[in-house]
Amino acid sequence: MFLAFAVFSWASVFAEDDLPVPAEELVFCTVCHGVQLMGNSIIKAPRLSGMETWYVERQLKNFKNVVRGRHAEDPFGYEMQPMAESLSDEQVAEAAVFANATRSPAPPATVIGDIEKGKAHYSACAACHGVDGTGNEALGSPDLTIPNDWYLVTQLMNFKSGARGSHPSDTYGMQMRASAQLLADDDAIMNVVAYINTLQNK
């Protein structure tokens, strides 16, 4: 019922002709990530809708090449890794284009934190991700306003613990792991993500 409601709701926001249809070999992406890759909090599959092609391709290659997704403390990465491993390089590129072309409403805010404290923490993030959070391809920094806030929390915790960004081939991940250490505790992570939520409305 929810799936039908979501499709019906989008009909009033996006013209049907504007919604891309995945190639047959990529339909399985929507099984976890949802229609138009809107995300699924129940199984912790993040929203990918509209995400940058270069970033999606980089992450899929990281999963495919076991640079990401094999850490014991990253169970959801473990689920994603074999999915990416099954894709050819051409399919990885095709999946990235599909993700970028999809459209869905911005996810609702679910993280509660001190926005003012989060804004102070975000000043360090802005150097790479921009003051508006929309990222910087030249620095390899993705748009933070696209994924779900709970996903950002999970990934910051993963970077901080070393569950992500520990592989020697993950240069960008290691940079993020170092940056995550600036967030002293879980409260700081919640605060900075609560502030990032405010950027979606600007």
Backbone as JSON Lines, residues from 0, in Angstrom:
{"i":0,"aa":"M","n":[0.83,-1.2,0.0],"ca":[0.0,0.0,0.0],"c":[0.86,1.25,0.0]}
{"i":1,"aa":"F","n":[1.93,1.25,0.81],"ca":[2.82,2.41,0.85],"c":[3.45,2.68,-0.5]}
{"i":2,"aa":"L","n":[3.88,1.61,-1.18],"ca":[4.51,1.76,-2.48],"c":[3.55,2.39,-3.47]}
{"i":3,"aa":"A","n":[2.31,1.93,-3.47],"ca":[1.32,2.5,-4.38],"c":[1.06,3.96,-4.05]}
{"i":4,"aa":"F","n":[1.0,4.27,-2.76],"ca":[0.78,5.67,-2.35],"c":[1.92,6.56,-2.8]}
{"i":5,"aa":"A","n":[3.17,6.04,-2.66],"ca":[4.33,6.82,-3.04],"c":[4.31,7.13,-4.53]}
{"i":6,"aa":"V","n":[4.0,6.11,-5.35],"ca":[3.95,6.34,-6.79],"c":[2.86,7.33,-7.14]}
{"i":7,"aa":"F","n":[1.68,7.2,-6.49],"ca":[0.58,8.12,-6.73],"c":[0.95,9.54,-6.35]}
{"i":8,"aa":"S","n":[1.63,9.71,-5.23],"ca":[2.03,11.02,-4.76],"c":[2.99,11.69,-5.74]}
{"i":9,"aa":"W","n":[3.94,10.93,-6.27],"ca":[4.91,11.49,-7.2],"c":[4.25,11.93,-8.5]}
{"i":10,"aa":"A","n":[3.12,11.31,-8.85],"ca":[2.47,11.66,-10.1],"c":[2.08,13.13,-10.13]}
{"i":11,"aa":"S","n":[1.82,13.69,-8.94],"ca":[1.43,15.09,-8.88],"c":[2.64,16.01,-8.8]}
{"i":12,"aa":"V","n":[3.83,15.44,-8.63],"ca":[5.05,16.24,-8.5],"c":[5.92,16.13,-9.74]}
{"i":13,"aa":"F","n":[6.03,14.92,-10.3],"ca":[6.87,14.69,-11.46],"c":[6.04,14.13,-12.61]}
{"i":14,"aa":"A","n":[6.25,14.64,-13.8],"ca":[5.58,14.08,-14.96],"c":[6.06,12.66,-15.17]}
{"i":15,"aa":"E","n":[5.14,11.78,-15.51],"ca":[5.5,10.36,-15.64],"c":[6.64,10.15,-16.62]}
{"i":16,"aa":"D","n":[6.66,10.93,-17.69],"ca":[7.7,10.78,-18.7],"c":[9.08,11.17,-18.17]}
{"i":17,"aa":"D","n":[9.11,11.93,-17.06],"ca":[10.38,12.38,-16.5],"c":[11.01,11.35,-15.58]}
{"i":18,"aa":"L","n":[10.27,10.32,-15.21],"ca":[10.77,9.31,-14.27],"c":[11.47,8.19,-15.04]}
{"i":19,"aa":"P","n":[12.77,8.02,-14.84],"ca":[13.51,6.99,-15.58],"c":[13.13,5.58,-15.15]}
{"i":20,"aa":"V","n":[13.19,4.67,-16.1],"ca":[12.93,3.26,-15.83],"c":[14.27,2.53,-15.88]}
{"i":21,"aa":"P","n":[14.59,1.75,-14.85],"ca":[15.89,1.09,-14.83],"c":[15.99,-0.01,-15.88]}
{"i":22,"aa":"A","n":[17.2,-0.23,-16.38],"ca":[17.43,-1.37,-17.27],"c":[17.12,-2.64,-16.49]}
{"i":23,"aa":"E","n":[16.8,-3.7,-17.22],"ca":[16.38,-4.95,-16.58],"c":[17.36,-5.44,-15.53]}
{"i":24,"aa":"E","n":[18.66,-5.3,-15.81],"ca":[19.66,-5.81,-14.87],"c":[19.82,-4.92,-13.64]}
{"i":25,"aa":"L","n":[19.17,-3.74,-13.64],"ca":[19.28,-2.82,-12.51],"c":[17.99,-2.72,-11.7]}
{"i":26,"aa":"V","n":[16.99,-3.47,-12.11],"ca":[15.72,-3.43,-11.38],"c":[15.91,-3.82,-9.92]}
{"i":27,"aa":"F","n":[16.86,-4.74,-9.66],"ca":[17.06,-5.2,-8.29],"c":[17.5,-4.06,-7.37]}
{"i":28,"aa":"C","n":[18.05,-2.97,-7.93],"ca":[18.43,-1.81,-7.11],"c":[17.21,-1.23,-6.4]}
{"i":29,"aa":"T","n":[16.07,-1.25,-7.11],"ca":[14.85,-0.65,-6.54],"c":[14.22,-1.56,-5.49]}
{"i":30,"aa":"V","n":[14.6,-2.83,-5.47],"ca":[14.03,-3.75,-4.48],"c":[14.37,-3.28,-3.07]}
{"i":31,"aa":"C","n":[15.62,-2.84,-2.87],"ca":[16.05,-2.35,-1.56],"c":[15.92,-0.84,-1.44]}
{"i":32,"aa":"H","n":[16.36,-0.12,-2.47],"ca":[16.41,1.34,-2.38],"c":[15.08,2.01,-2.74]}
{"i":33,"aa":"G","n":[14.11,1.24,-3.2],"ca":[12.78,1.78,-3.43],"c":[12.56,2.36,-4.81]}
{"i":34,"aa":"V","n":[11.29,2.66,-5.09],"ca":[10.91,3.29,-6.35],"c":[11.66,4.6,-6.51]}
{"i":35,"aa":"Q","n":[12.25,4.81,-7.68],"ca":[13.06,6.0,-7.94],"c":[14.15,6.18,-6.88]}
{"i":36,"aa":"L","n":[14.56,5.06,-6.3],"ca":[15.67,5.04,-5.32],"c":[15.44,6.03,-4.18]}
{"i":37,"aa":"M","n":[14.19,6.05,-3.7],"ca":[13.78,6.97,-2.64],"c":[14.33,6.6,-1.27]}
{"i":38,"aa":"G","n":[14.88,5.38,-1.13],"ca":[15.4,4.93,0.16],"c":[14.39,4.11,0.94]}
{"i":39,"aa":"N","n":[14.89,3.29,1.86],"ca":[14.04,2.44,2.68],"c":[14.67,2.33,4.07]}
{"i":40,"aa":"S","n":[14.12,3.05,5.01],"ca":[14.7,3.08,6.36],"c":[14.6,1.75,7.08]}
{"i":41,"aa":"I","n":[13.6,0.93,6.72],"ca":[13.38,-0.34,7.41],"c":[14.58,-1.27,7.22]}
{"i":42,"aa":"I","n":[15.13,-1.29,6.02],"ca":[16.28,-2.15,5.76],"c":[17.57,-1.33,5.59]}
{"i":43,"aa":"K","n":[17.5,-0.06,5.99],"ca":[18.67,0.83,5.99],"c":[19.31,0.99,4.61]}
{"i":44,"aa":"A","n":[18.46,1.02,3.59],"ca":[18.94,1.29,2.23],"c":[18.73,2.78,1.97]}
{"i":45,"aa":"P","n":[19.79,3.55,1.76],"ca":[19.65,5.01,1.67],"c":[19.03,5.5,0.37]}
{"i":46,"aa":"R","n":[18.54,6.71,0.41],"ca":[18.06,7.4,-0.79],"c":[19.26,7.71,-1.69]}
{"i":47,"aa":"L","n":[19.13,7.35,-2.96],"ca":[20.17,7.62,-3.95],"c":[19.67,8.57,-5.03]}
{"i":48,"aa":"S","n":[18.42,8.92,-4.95],"ca":[17.76,9.71,-5.99],"c":[18.45,11.05,-6.23]}
{"i":49,"aa":"G","n":[18.94,11.25,-7.46],"ca":[19.59,12.5,-7.82],"c":[21.05,12.59,-7.42]}
{"i":50,"aa":"M","n":[21.59,11.53,-6.84],"ca":[22.99,11.57,-6.38],"c":[23.94,11.69,-7.57]}
{"i":51,"aa":"E","n":[25.06,12.33,-7.34],"ca":[26.02,12.58,-8.4],"c":[26.51,11.28,-9.03]}
{"i":52,"aa":"T","n":[26.57,11.28,-10.36],"ca":[27.01,10.11,-11.1],"c":[28.4,9.67,-10.67]}
{"i":53,"aa":"W","n":[29.32,10.62,-10.56],"ca":[30.71,10.27,-10.22],"c":[30.82,9.66,-8.84]}
{"i":54,"aa":"Y","n":[29.96,10.1,-7.91],"ca":[30.04,9.57,-6.55],"c":[29.44,8.17,-6.48]}
{"i":55,"aa":"V","n":[28.31,7.97,-7.13],"ca":[27.69,6.64,-7.13],"c":[28.63,5.63,-7.76]}
{"i":56,"aa":"E","n":[29.25,6.02,-8.87],"ca":[30.16,5.11,-9.55],"c":[31.36,4.78,-8.66]}
{"i":57,"aa":"R","n":[31.89,5.77,-7.96],"ca":[33.03,5.53,-7.08],"c":[32.68,4.56,-5.96]}
{"i":58,"aa":"Q","n":[31.51,4.74,-5.37],"ca":[31.12,3.87,-4.27],"c":[30.82,2.45,-4.75]}
{"i":59,"aa":"L","n":[30.17,2.33,-5.9],"ca":[29.91,0.99,-6.44],"c":[31.22,0.27,-6.74]}
{"i":60,"aa":"K","n":[32.19,0.98,-7.26],"ca":[33.5,0.37,-7.53],"c":[34.19,0.0,-6.23]}
{"i":61,"aa":"N","n":[34.02,0.82,-5.19],"ca":[34.6,0.48,-3.89],"c":[34.0,-0.81,-3.35]}
{"i":62,"aa":"F","n":[32.68,-0.93,-3.47],"ca":[32.03,-2.16,-3.04],"c":[32.49,-3.34,-3.91]}
{"i":63,"aa":"K","n":[32.49,-3.13,-5.22],"ca":[32.85,-4.18,-6.16],"c":[34.27,-4.7,-5.92]}
{"i":64,"aa":"N","n":[35.18,-3.8,-5.6],"ca":[36.59,-4.15,-5.41],"c":[36.94,-4.43,-3.95]}
{"i":65,"aa":"V","n":[35.92,-4.57,-3.11],"ca":[36.06,-4.9,-1.69],"c":[36.89,-3.85,-0.95]}
{"i":66,"aa":"V","n":[36.84,-2.63,-1.42],"ca":[37.44,-1.51,-0.69],"c":[36.48,-1.08,0.42]}
{"i":67,"aa":"R","n":[35.21,-1.35,0.2],"ca":[34.17,-1.03,1.16],"c":[33.2,-2.21,1.25]}
{"i":68,"aa":"G","n":[32.64,-2.42,2.43],"ca":[31.58,-3.41,2.56],"c":[32.0,-4.76,3.12]}
{"i":69,"aa":"R","n":[33.19,-4.86,3.7],"ca":[33.6,-6.14,4.29],"c":[34.05,-6.0,5.74]}
{"i":70,"aa":"H","n":[33.74,-4.86,6.35],"ca":[34.11,-4.69,7.76],"c":[33.05,-5.33,8.65]}
{"i":71,"aa":"A","n":[33.5,-6.01,9.69],"ca":[32.59,-6.74,10.58],"c":[31.56,-5.83,11.24]}
{"i":72,"aa":"E","n":[31.89,-4.54,11.4],"ca":[30.97,-3.62,12.06],"c":[30.09,-2.85,11.06]}
{"i":73,"aa":"D","n":[30.1,-3.29,9.8],"ca":[29.29,-2.64,8.77],"c":[28.37,-3.68,8.12]}
{"i":74,"aa":"P","n":[27.34,-4.15,8.83],"ca":[26.49,-5.23,8.3],"c":[25.74,-4.84,7.03]}
{"i":75,"aa":"F","n":[25.36,-3.56,6.91],"ca":[24.63,-3.15,5.71],"c":[25.58,-3.05,4.51]}
{"i":76,"aa":"G","n":[26.84,-2.72,4.78],"ca":[27.84,-2.75,3.72],"c":[28.05,-4.17,3.22]}
{"i":77,"aa":"Y","n":[28.01,-5.13,4.14],"ca":[28.15,-6.54,3.78],"c":[27.06,-6.96,2.8]}
{"i":78,"aa":"E","n":[25.85,-6.4,2.97],"ca":[24.74,-6.74,2.09],"c":[24.92,-6.11,0.71]}
{"i":79,"aa":"M","n":[25.5,-4.93,0.67],"ca":[25.66,-4.2,-0.58],"c":[26.83,-4.74,-1.4]}
{"i":80,"aa":"Q","n":[27.87,-5.18,-0.76],"ca":[29.1,-5.57,-1.46],"c":[28.87,-6.63,-2.54]}
{"i":81,"aa":"P","n":[28.19,-7.74,-2.25],"ca":[27.99,-8.74,-3.31],"c":[27.09,-8.25,-4.43]}
{"i":82,"aa":"M","n":[26.19,-7.31,-4.13],"ca":[25.34,-6.74,-5.17],"c":[26.19,-6.0,-6.2]}
{"i":83,"aa":"A","n":[27.12,-5.18,-5.71],"ca":[27.99,-4.42,-6.6],"c":[28.97,-5.35,-7.32]}
{"i":84,"aa":"E","n":[29.4,-6.39,-6.63],"ca":[30.38,-7.32,-7.21],"c":[29.82,-8.02,-8.43]}
{"i":85,"aa":"S","n":[28.5,-8.15,-8.49],"ca":[27.86,-8.85,-9.61],"c":[27.75,-7.98,-10.85]}
{"i":86,"aa":"L","n":[28.04,-6.69,-10.74],"ca":[27.91,-5.77,-11.86],"c":[29.2,-5.69,-12.67]}
{"i":87,"aa":"S","n":[29.05,-5.59,-13.97],"ca":[30.2,-5.33,-14.83],"c":[30.54,-3.84,-14.71]}
{"i":88,"aa":"D","n":[31.7,-3.43,-15.21],"ca":[32.06,-2.02,-15.16],"c":[31.06,-1.18,-15.94]}
{"i":89,"aa":"E","n":[30.55,-1.71,-17.04],"ca":[29.56,-1.0,-17.84],"c":[28.26,-0.84,-17.06]}
{"i":90,"aa":"Q","n":[27.87,-1.85,-16.32],"ca":[26.64,-1.79,-15.52],"c":[26.81,-0.84,-14.34]}
{"i":91,"aa":"V","n":[28.01,-0.76,-13.79],"ca":[28.28,0.2,-12.72],"c":[28.04,1.61,-13.24]}
{"i":92,"aa":"A","n":[28.57,1.91,-14.41],"ca":[28.39,3.23,-15.0],"c":[26.92,3.49,-15.3]}
{"i":93,"aa":"E","n":[26.23,2.47,-15.79],"ca":[24.8,2.61,-16.11],"c":[23.99,2.85,-14.83]}
{"i":94,"aa":"A","n":[24.34,2.14,-13.77],"ca":[23.63,2.31,-12.5],"c":[23.82,3.72,-11.96]}
{"i":95,"aa":"A","n":[25.03,4.27,-12.12],"ca":[25.3,5.63,-11.64],"c":[24.47,6.65,-12.4]}
{"i":96,"aa":"V","n":[24.35,6.47,-13.7],"ca":[23.53,7.38,-14.52],"c":[22.07,7.27,-14.12]}
{"i":97,"aa":"F","n":[21.61,6.05,-13.88],"ca":[20.22,5.84,-13.46],"c":[19.94,6.52,-12.13]}
{"i":98,"aa":"A","n":[20.84,6.34,-11.17],"ca":[20.64,6.97,-9.85],"c":[20.55,8.48,-9.97]}
{"i":99,"aa":"N","n":[21.42,9.05,-10.76],"ca":[21.42,10.5,-10.94],"c":[20.14,11.0,-11.59]}
{"i":100,"aa":"A","n":[19.57,10.2,-12.48],"ca":[18.38,10.62,-13.22],"c":[17.08,10.45,-12.44]}
{"i":101,"aa":"T","n":[17.1,9.61,-11.39],"ca":[15.88,9.37,-10.62],"c":[15.47,10.63,-9.86]}
{"i":102,"aa":"R","n":[14.19,10.69,-9.52],"ca":[13.64,11.83,-8.79],"c":[12.69,11.35,-7.7]}
{"i":103,"aa":"S","n":[12.84,11.92,-6.51],"ca":[11.92,11.61,-5.41],"c":[11.94,12.79,-4.45]}
{"i":104,"aa":"P","n":[10.88,12.91,-3.64],"ca":[10.84,14.01,-2.67],"c":[11.99,13.91,-1.68]}
{"i":105,"aa":"A","n":[12.44,15.05,-1.18],"ca":[13.49,15.07,-0.15],"c":[13.0,14.27,1.05]}
{"i":106,"aa":"P","n":[13.88,13.47,1.65],"ca":[13.46,12.66,2.79],"c":[13.14,13.51,4.01]}
{"i":107,"aa":"P","n":[12.21,13.06,4.84],"ca":[11.87,13.82,6.05],"c":[12.99,13.77,7.07]}
{"i":108,"aa":"A","n":[13.08,14.8,7.89],"ca":[14.08,14.84,8.96],"c":[13.65,13.9,10.08]}
{"i":109,"aa":"T","n":[14.59,13.06,10.53],"ca":[14.3,12.13,11.63],"c":[15.3,12.3,12.76]}
{"i":110,"aa":"V","n":[16.39,13.01,12.52],"ca":[17.44,13.18,13.52],"c":[17.2,14.45,14.33]}
{"i":111,"aa":"I","n":[17.28,14.31,15.64],"ca":[17.09,15.45,16.54],"c":[18.43,15.8,17.19]}
{"i":112,"aa":"G","n":[18.79,17.06,17.15],"ca":[20.05,17.48,17.75],"c":[20.07,18.98,17.93]}
{"i":113,"aa":"D","n":[21.12,19.49,18.51],"ca":[21.3,20.91,18.74],"c":[21.84,21.54,17.44]}
{"i":114,"aa":"I","n":[20.98,22.27,16.74],"ca":[21.34,22.8,15.43],"c":[22.47,23.81,15.52]}
{"i":115,"aa":"E","n":[22.46,24.64,16.54],"ca":[23.52,25.64,16.66],"c":[24.88,25.0,16.9]}
{"i":116,"aa":"K","n":[24.9,23.98,17.75],"ca":[26.15,23.26,17.97],"c":[26.56,22.54,16.69]}
{"i":117,"aa":"G","n":[25.58,21.99,15.99],"ca":[25.86,21.31,14.74],"c":[26.42,22.25,13.69]}
{"i":118,"aa":"K","n":[25.93,23.47,13.67],"ca":[26.44,24.46,12.72],"c":[27.91,24.74,12.98]}
{"i":119,"aa":"A","n":[28.28,24.8,14.26],"ca":[29.69,25.03,14.61],"c":[30.55,23.86,14.14]}
{"i":120,"aa":"H","n":[30.06,22.64,14.34],"ca":[30.79,21.45,13.88],"c":[30.91,21.44,12.36]}
{"i":121,"aa":"Y","n":[29.85,21.9,11.69],"ca":[29.81,21.82,10.23],"c":[30.83,22.75,9.57]}
{"i":122,"aa":"S","n":[31.33,23.73,10.27],"ca":[32.29,24.66,9.68],"c":[33.49,23.91,9.1]}
{"i":123,"aa":"A","n":[33.88,22.81,9.75],"ca":[34.99,21.99,9.23],"c":[34.55,21.21,7.99]}
{"i":124,"aa":"C","n":[33.31,20.76,7.98],"ca":[32.78,19.99,6.84],"c":[32.66,20.86,5.6]}
{"i":125,"aa":"A","n":[32.35,22.15,5.83],"ca":[32.09,23.08,4.72],"c":[33.29,23.24,3.81]}
{"i":126,"aa":"A","n":[34.49,23.02,4.34],"ca":[35.7,23.18,3.52],"c":[35.67,22.27,2.3]}
{"i":127,"aa":"C","n":[35.07,21.09,2.44],"ca":[34.98,20.15,1.31],"c":[33.57,20.06,0.73]}
{"i":128,"aa":"H","n":[32.57,20.02,1.6],"ca":[31.19,19.8,1.15],"c":[30.46,21.1,0.83]}
{"i":129,"aa":"G","n":[31.09,22.25,1.08],"ca":[30.46,23.52,0.78],"c":[29.57,24.02,1.89]}
{"i":130,"aa":"V","n":[29.4,25.33,1.97],"ca":[28.58,25.91,3.03],"c":[27.12,25.49,2.89]}
{"i":131,"aa":"D","n":[26.71,25.16,1.66],"ca":[25.33,24.74,1.44],"c":[25.17,23.22,1.44]}
{"i":132,"aa":"G","n":[26.28,22.5,1.64],"ca":[26.22,21.05,1.73],"c":[26.08,20.32,0.41]}
{"i":133,"aa":"T","n":[26.17,21.03,-0.71],"ca":[25.92,20.4,-2.01],"c":[27.15,19.75,-2.63]}
{"i":134,"aa":"G","n":[28.28,19.76,-1.92],"ca":[29.43,19.01,-2.36],"c":[30.34,19.73,-3.34]}
{"i":135,"aa":"N","n":[31.41,19.03,-3.69],"ca":[32.42,19.58,-4.59],"c":[33.11,18.42,-5.3]}
{"i":136,"aa":"E","n":[32.8,18.25,-6.6],"ca":[33.36,17.12,-7.34],"c":[34.88,17.17,-7.39]}
{"i":137,"aa":"A","n":[35.43,18.38,-7.51],"ca":[36.89,18.52,-7.6],"c":[37.58,17.96,-6.36]}
{"i":138,"aa":"L","n":[36.88,18.01,-5.22],"ca":[37.44,17.5,-3.97],"c":[36.93,16.09,-3.65]}
{"i":139,"aa":"G","n":[36.09,15.57,-4.54],"ca":[35.54,14.23,-4.31],"c":[34.52,14.19,-3.2]}
{"i":140,"aa":"S","n":[33.89,15.33,-2.91],"ca":[32.96,15.43,-1.78],"c":[31.52,15.47,-2.27]}
{"i":141,"aa":"P","n":[30.68,14.5,-1.86],"ca":[29.31,14.42,-2.36],"c":[28.36,15.42,-1.72]}
{"i":142,"aa":"D","n":[27.21,15.54,-2.34],"ca":[26.12,16.38,-1.84],"c":[25.53,15.71,-0.6]}
{"i":143,"aa":"L","n":[25.55,16.39,0.53],"ca":[25.03,15.83,1.78],"c":[23.54,16.05,1.96]}
{"i":144,"aa":"T","n":[22.93,16.82,1.08],"ca":[21.5,17.09,1.22],"c":[20.65,16.02,0.53]}
{"i":145,"aa":"I","n":[21.29,15.06,-0.14],"ca":[20.55,14.04,-0.88],"c":[20.17,12.83,-0.02]}
{"i":146,"aa":"P","n":[21.11,12.2,0.7],"ca":[20.75,10.99,1.45],"c":[19.92,11.27,2.7]}
{"i":147,"aa":"N","n":[19.35,10.21,3.24],"ca":[18.58,10.32,4.48],"c":[19.48,10.7,5.63]}
{"i":148,"aa":"D","n":[18.91,11.44,6.59],"ca":[19.73,11.87,7.73],"c":[20.21,10.7,8.56]}
{"i":149,"aa":"W","n":[19.4,9.64,8.69],"ca":[19.84,8.47,9.47],"c":[21.02,7.78,8.79]}
{"i":150,"aa":"Y","n":[21.09,7.88,7.47],"ca":[22.23,7.3,6.76],"c":[23.5,8.1,7.04]}
{"i":151,"aa":"L","n":[23.37,9.42,7.08],"ca":[24.53,10.25,7.4],"c":[25.06,9.93,8.8]}
{"i":152,"aa":"V","n":[24.14,9.74,9.75],"ca":[24.55,9.39,11.11],"c":[25.31,8.06,11.11]}
{"i":153,"aa":"T","n":[24.75,7.07,10.43],"ca":[25.39,5.75,10.37],"c":[26.78,5.83,9.77]}
{"i":154,"aa":"Q","n":[26.91,6.58,8.67],"ca":[28.21,6.64,8.0],"c":[29.24,7.42,8.81]}
{"i":155,"aa":"L","n":[28.81,8.48,9.48],"ca":[29.75,9.21,10.34],"c":[30.24,8.32,11.47]}
{"i":156,"aa":"M","n":[29.33,7.52,12.02],"ca":[29.73,6.58,13.06],"c":[30.68,5.52,12.51]}
{"i":157,"aa":"N","n":[30.41,5.09,11.27],"ca":[31.29,4.1,10.64],"c":[32.68,4.67,10.4]}
{"i":158,"aa":"F","n":[32.73,5.91,9.91],"ca":[34.03,6.54,9.7],"c":[34.77,6.7,11.02]}
{"i":159,"aa":"K","n":[34.05,7.11,12.03],"ca":[34.67,7.35,13.34],"c":[35.22,6.06,13.94]}
{"i":160,"aa":"S","n":[34.49,4.97,13.78],"ca":[34.92,3.69,14.36],"c":[35.94,2.96,13.5]}
{"i":161,"aa":"G","n":[36.03,3.35,12.23],"ca":[36.92,2.65,11.32],"c":[36.22,1.58,10.51]}
{"i":162,"aa":"A","n":[34.9,1.43,10.69],"ca":[34.15,0.46,9.9],"c":[34.1,0.87,8.43]}
{"i":163,"aa":"R","n":[34.36,2.13,8.17],"ca":[34.48,2.63,6.81],"c":[35.69,3.58,6.76]}
{"i":164,"aa":"G","n":[36.41,3.53,5.65],"ca":[37.54,4.42,5.49],"c":[38.87,3.85,5.97]}
{"i":165,"aa":"S","n":[38.9,2.57,6.3],"ca":[40.13,1.96,6.81],"c":[40.96,1.28,5.72]}
{"i":166,"aa":"H","n":[40.32,0.99,4.59],"ca":[41.04,0.29,3.52],"c":[42.08,1.23,2.91]}
{"i":167,"aa":"P","n":[43.31,0.76,2.71],"ca":[44.38,1.62,2.19],"c":[44.11,2.19,0.8]}
{"i":168,"aa":"S","n":[43.19,1.59,0.06],"ca":[42.86,2.11,-1.28],"c":[41.74,3.14,-1.25]}
{"i":169,"aa":"D","n":[41.16,3.34,-0.08],"ca":[40.03,4.28,0.05],"c":[40.55,5.65,0.5]}
{"i":170,"aa":"T","n":[41.16,6.38,-0.43],"ca":[41.77,7.66,-0.1],"c":[40.76,8.65,0.48]}
{"i":171,"aa":"Y","n":[39.62,8.78,-0.2],"ca":[38.61,9.72,0.27],"c":[38.02,9.27,1.6]}
{"i":172,"aa":"G","n":[37.86,7.95,1.74],"ca":[37.34,7.42,2.99],"c":[38.27,7.7,4.16]}
{"i":173,"aa":"M","n":[39.56,7.6,3.92],"ca":[40.53,7.89,4.99],"c":[40.48,9.37,5.38]}
{"i":174,"aa":"Q","n":[40.25,10.23,4.4],"ca":[40.1,11.66,4.7],"c":[38.88,11.9,5.58]}
{"i":175,"aa":"M","n":[37.79,11.21,5.23],"ca":[36.56,11.36,6.03],"c":[36.73,10.75,7.42]}
{"i":176,"aa":"R","n":[37.47,9.67,7.5],"ca":[37.69,9.05,8.8],"c":[38.42,10.02,9.73]}
{"i":177,"aa":"A","n":[39.42,10.72,9.17],"ca":[40.15,11.71,9.98],"c":[39.23,12.85,10.39]}
{"i":178,"aa":"S","n":[38.37,13.28,9.48],"ca":[37.45,14.38,9.79],"c":[36.44,13.98,10.85]}
{"i":179,"aa":"A","n":[35.99,12.73,10.79],"ca":[34.99,12.25,11.76],"c":[35.52,12.26,13.18]}
{"i":180,"aa":"Q","n":[36.84,12.16,13.33],"ca":[37.41,12.18,14.67],"c":[37.22,13.53,15.36]}
{"i":181,"aa":"L","n":[36.91,14.57,14.57],"ca":[36.65,15.89,15.15],"c":[35.32,15.93,15.9]}
{"i":182,"aa":"L","n":[34.47,14.95,15.64],"ca":[33.18,14.85,16.32],"c":[33.38,13.99,17.56]}
{"i":183,"aa":"A","n":[33.33,14.62,18.71],"ca":[33.75,13.96,19.95],"c":[32.94,12.74,20.35]}
{"i":184,"aa":"D","n":[31.63,12.78,20.07],"ca":[30.78,11.69,20.53],"c":[29.53,11.61,19.65]}
{"i":185,"aa":"D","n":[28.62,10.69,20.03],"ca":[27.39,10.5,19.26],"c":[26.55,11.77,19.24]}
{"i":186,"aa":"D","n":[26.54,12.51,20.33],"ca":[25.77,13.76,20.37],"c":[26.27,14.74,19.31]}
{"i":187,"aa":"A","n":[27.57,14.83,19.16],"ca":[28.14,15.74,18.15],"c":[27.73,15.31,16.75]}
{"i":188,"aa":"I","n":[27.7,14.0,16.52],"ca":[27.26,13.49,15.21],"c":[25.8,13.84,14.96]}
{"i":189,"aa":"M","n":[24.96,13.63,15.96],"ca":[23.54,13.97,15.82],"c":[23.36,15.47,15.58]}
{"i":190,"aa":"N","n":[24.15,16.28,16.26],"ca":[24.03,17.73,16.12],"c":[24.4,18.18,14.71]}
{"i":191,"aa":"V","n":[25.5,17.67,14.18],"ca":[25.93,18.12,12.85],"c":[24.95,17.64,11.78]}
{"i":192,"aa":"V","n":[24.38,16.46,11.93],"ca":[23.4,15.98,10.96],"c":[22.09,16.77,11.08]}
{"i":193,"aa":"A","n":[21.73,17.14,12.29],"ca":[20.54,17.98,12.47],"c":[20.73,19.31,11.75]}
{"i":194,"aa":"Y","n":[21.95,19.83,11.77],"ca":[22.22,21.08,11.04],"c":[22.17,20.84,9.53]}
{"i":195,"aa":"I","n":[22.73,19.73,9.06],"ca":[22.7,19.42,7.63],"c":[21.25,19.33,7.14]}
{"i":196,"aa":"N","n":[20.36,18.84,8.0],"ca":[18.95,18.8,7.62],"c":[18.4,20.18,7.25]}
{"i":197,"aa":"T","n":[18.9,21.21,7.9],"ca":[18.39,22.56,7.62],"c":[18.84,23.04,6.24]}
{"i":198,"aa":"L","n":[19.9,22.45,5.7],"ca":[20.4,22.86,4.39],"c":[19.5,22.39,3.26]}
{"i":199,"aa":"Q","n":[18.71,21.35,3.52],"ca":[17.79,20.84,2.5],"c":[16.7,21.87,2.17]}
{"i":200,"aa":"N","n":[16.46,22.76,3.09],"ca":[15.37,23.72,2.92],"c":[15.83,25.08,2.41]}
{"i":201,"aa":"K","n":[17.12,25.16,2.01],"ca":[17.65,26.44,1.53],"c":[17.72,26.47,0.02]}
